[in-house]
Amino acid sequence: MPKAEVINGFAVHSKQFCASCHGKEGIADTPNWPDVAGQPYAVTVKALLDYRDGRRKGTPASDLMSAAAAKLTDQQIADVAALYEYLPGRNAKKAAPTTPAPELVNSGDASRYITPCAACHGIDARGNNNGLVPVLHGQQATVLAAALKDYRSGARQSDILGEMRVFSRKLTDAEIEQLANWYAAQPGRVGQEEKKGEGEP
């Protein structure tokens, strides 16, 4: 991808009408659309390329995104991805609630060969260090539940190595709702703007 410029990402976000669904600062105004603020650069790049190149399709939302992404150049994708990584996620500055995590988050279920969510998404679900896995903390519950159900049904097939499809097929509807609600209640990822101030006097 070309070298990304955060400042140009603001123009892409505005001129391509990303804000109409994902919010002015990457925080969606309705529960039907995902927050994009705070997502790692590589996650957004992959998602937009998957939409643009026809690898992510089959649902009304993905068809809409495919049409939007078809207009984007590699430079625009790089710039808007850099912007989203820069912006803080939903409730990023709030303290985490004390509700314990569902067992599947940190322990999985060996009897069903379900690996812990944290194995890929990180202990705090703000993504792992390689930046290739989506941040789940603070994401909309309806969006998370829909994603898991789309993976489970096979409507969504853009996951790396098919791991999410394998994982989600073993989940009950109740477990999907429990996971989605717990992750949604957590504070979102601190953006790059916030990180610059960490540890400074």
N, C-alpha and C positions, 0 to 999 in steps of 0.2 A: 504493500500500500504506500501511497505518497506520504511525505512528511505531513503530519497533522497540525493544524492551528486552531486552538480553542476559540479564539476570537471569531474566526470564520465559521465555526460551528454554530454560533448564535444566529448568523445570517441564514444558514441552511435550515435550522430549526424553525425559524420564522417564515422564510419564503416558501418552504416546502409544506407548510401547514402542519408540521409535526405537533405543534402546540394545541391544535384543535382537538386532538385525542389525548395526548400525553402531558398536557399542561404547559403553561408558560415557562416553568423552570424544571420541566421533566417529571413533575408530580401530577399524575392524572387527576382530573376533576371528578370523574365518576369511577365506580368500581369495575366498570366493564373493560377498562384499558390498563395495560401495565405501566407502572412507573418506570422511567428509563434513567432518571437521575441516580448517580452512584454506581451504575453498572460498569464493570471493567471494560476497557477499550476493546479488547479482543472479542468479548461477548457480543457487543453491539455490532462490530464489523462482521462477525460470522452471521448473525441474525439477518442483517441487511443484505449481505451477499446471498444468503440462502433464499430470501424473498425475491431478490432481483433475478437470480439465476434459475428460479423455478424449483428449488429443492424443498421449499416449505410452502405447502399448499393444502387445499382440501377442506378448509373451514372458511366461513364468511370473513372472519377477521384476517386470516392469512391471505385470502384473495384480495382484500382491501390493501393490505400492506405490500403485496406483490406489485400491485398497480402503482403504489406510491414509490416503492424502491426502484421500479423500472426506469424512473426519471433521473436517478442519482448517478453521478460519476464516482469513480474511485476516490477522487479528492474530496468530494462532498461527504462520502461515507466516512472517510478518515477524520474529517473535521468534526462532524456531528458526534462521532464516537468519542473523540477526545473531549468534547464538551460534556457529554453525559458522565464520563468518568470524573470530570472536574466538579460537577454539581453534587451537593449532598443529597442523600436519599431521604425518604419520608421519616419524620420524627428522629432524625439522626442525632440530635442533641438531647433527646429524652432518655431517662434511665430505663433500663430494661425492666419489664414487669417480673414479679416474683413467681409467676406460674411456672412449675417445672416443665421441662421439655418432654414431649411424648417419648416413650421408650425407643421408637424407631429412629429418632433423631441421632442419638449418641450410641445406641447399642444395636440397633437393627433387630432382626429376628432370625437367629441361626436355624431354627426349626423349619423356616420357609426359605432359607438361603437369601435373606434380605440383608444387604449391607447397610450400615448406618448412613443416614443422609450426610452426616458430618464428614464421612470419609472423603467425599468429593467437595461438598459445599463449605467445609470448614466448621470448626467447633462453634464459632459464633455465627455461622451461616452468612457471613459477609464475603464469601468466596475464598478460595484457597490462594496460596501465594503465586501461582502461575498465571492468574488473571484470566483463565480460560473457562471458568465455571461461573454461571450466573449467581448474583447475590440474591438471596431469598428473604433476608430480614427486611421487614417493612413493606414488602410487596403486597399488592392487593390480594385478599383471600380468594375472591372470585377468580382472579387471574391464575393464581397458583392451582386452585382446584381444577379449573378448566384445562390447564396444561397437563396435569397428571392424568386426567380422564382422556384427553386427546392422545397422549402417549399410550395409555392402556388400550385404547380402541385401535391404535395404529393410524389414526387420522394425522398424527404428527410424527414424522420420521426423521427429523433433522438432528437428533441427538447423536453425539459422537459414539461410534461403535454400538449403537442401539442399547446402551446401558439403561437409559431412562425407561425405554419400552419394557425391558426385562423386569426392572424394579417395579414399575407401576402395575403390571399385570397381576402382581401378587397382593395388591392393596385392595381393601374393601372400601366402599363408599364412605363409611364412617371414619376410617383411617385417613382417607384423603382429606376429608373436611377437618379432622383434628389437626393434621399437619399444616394445612393451609391457614387455619385460624391462628395456630401458635406462631408460625413464621410472620404472619401479617401483624401480630401484636408487638413484635420486636422492633427496636429502633433501627432505621436504615443505615446504610454505610456512610461513613464520613467521606465527603468529597475531597478531591485533591486540594481545593482551596482551603479547606479546614486543616488538612494535614500540614500545610506549610507553616501553620502557627504552632503546631505541637512541639513542646519542649523549648519554645522561645520565651525570653523574659517578657 
